[in-house]
Structure formats: structure tokens, C-alpha cells
């Protein structure tokens, strides 16, 4: 008798262990680099980051990433002091208030090093 197969990934509290295991350090770094490139053009909401990122997938070969992955990578950049929330008022695709994100001044100064 063949071993049973799962039709859905293992998830605990909404966290997919299979998806997390698929994220290599190289892929995360590439996604973050493209998010930084998007924010070099100016502050954006997560929705605007997603739209610009999708254009980079088509035009610049950025690795495909889900909206959730983009938010997670942006949050990683925030924890590292590369990206920060601004005081600008943003609006989501659903016309709700949204945080506007920007590169920190330290990140803008270091940009030529990337």
C-alpha cells in the first residue's frame, strides 16, 4: 500500500513550514535587494512596493515573491535599520490607511555600496 500523501502543506498558526524551508538565504537577499531598489525611487506603501516589485520581476529578473513574503522581507529590512516607517499618510488598495515605508538616511548613504 503506498504511503498517504498530504494535499496541503503543514501549517501551525498560519505558518507554513514547507514555505519557510523553501526560502534560501540567497533568495531572501535577492528579494530584499529588489525591495531596496524599489524604495530608492521614493517612499511607498506595501501595496505600492508589491506593484513595483512585480514590475521588477518582469523587467529585471527579480525572484517571484508573494505579497506576504514581500512584507516579511520589508519587516526584516526594518529590523536591520535599512527601512523605516515615515510620517506620510498612505492609502491601501482598499482605501484604508497604510504605512508609508522609506529607506533610512543611513541606507540611502550606503546605497552606492550595494
ABEGO torsion letter per residue (X at the ends): XBBBBBABBBBBGGBBAAAAAABBAAAAAAAAAAAAAAAAAEBBBAAAAAAAAAAAAAAAGBBBBBAAAAAAAAAAAAAAGABBBBABBBBBAAGBBBBBBBBBAAAAAAAAAX
